[in-house]
């Protein structure tokens, strides 16, 4: 277990999110400390991915608040009113929060190197020479030092996802969000992506990871959070939540997932 800091990097309080009449998040409270790896577990539809999208303000909130690095995400107070940020302000905040999706979302017409360099150059306005050097270092870090000139269609799914991770890291985020990063991969490619995420964990990167990979969660997570029906059912060290959960919903979920992967 990593040493906890006094103030969490991520502070989530009373978050509610609905899509029409469907309430997906029903009052989420969660803290994630600097350098902590938090794994979100739960069946499909439990609200895990929606919570990640709210942290990155890809979805607005109906109620509650999210702070990252002490800054309120997506909203600002003007006098007595809380107003949504402009798209420009929200984009600025997202520069500090990297997100890797289930699908890779790479630019098909750009090379691997160009995909990694795109945001630092055109969003962060950093010098091309400096960005290229860092991009090549990141590709080496994710095991793709020999692929800078390749196009996404020439890569396996696992390689494309590693490019997506390098692309997110290129913006120097304080927080990384992973939304089931291996769910779209063939089983034999899962390990190469999880190895990269494990390396990030060892380096001290703060991460929130949605995954069904229980063995990965046991090895990497500092905190395991089980969600069901838009609520946090229980949270704690993986040694407790994954081995001796207190709630029957958690036990049922783990039993099903472990049976499927056996």
Secondary structure, 3 states (H helix, E strand, C coil): CCCCCCCCCEEEEEEEEEECCEEEEEEEEEEECCCCEEEEECCCCCCHHHHHHHHCCCCCCCEEEEEECCEECCEEEECCEEEECCHHHHHHHHCCEEEECCCCCCCCCCEHHHHHHHHHHHCCCCCHHHHHHHHHHHHHHCCCCCCCCCEHHHCCHHHHHHHHHHHHHCCCCCEEEEECCCCCCCHHHHHHHHHHHHHHHHHCCEEEEECCCHHHHHHHCCEEEEEECCEEEEEECHHHHCCCCCCHHHHHHHHHHHHHHC
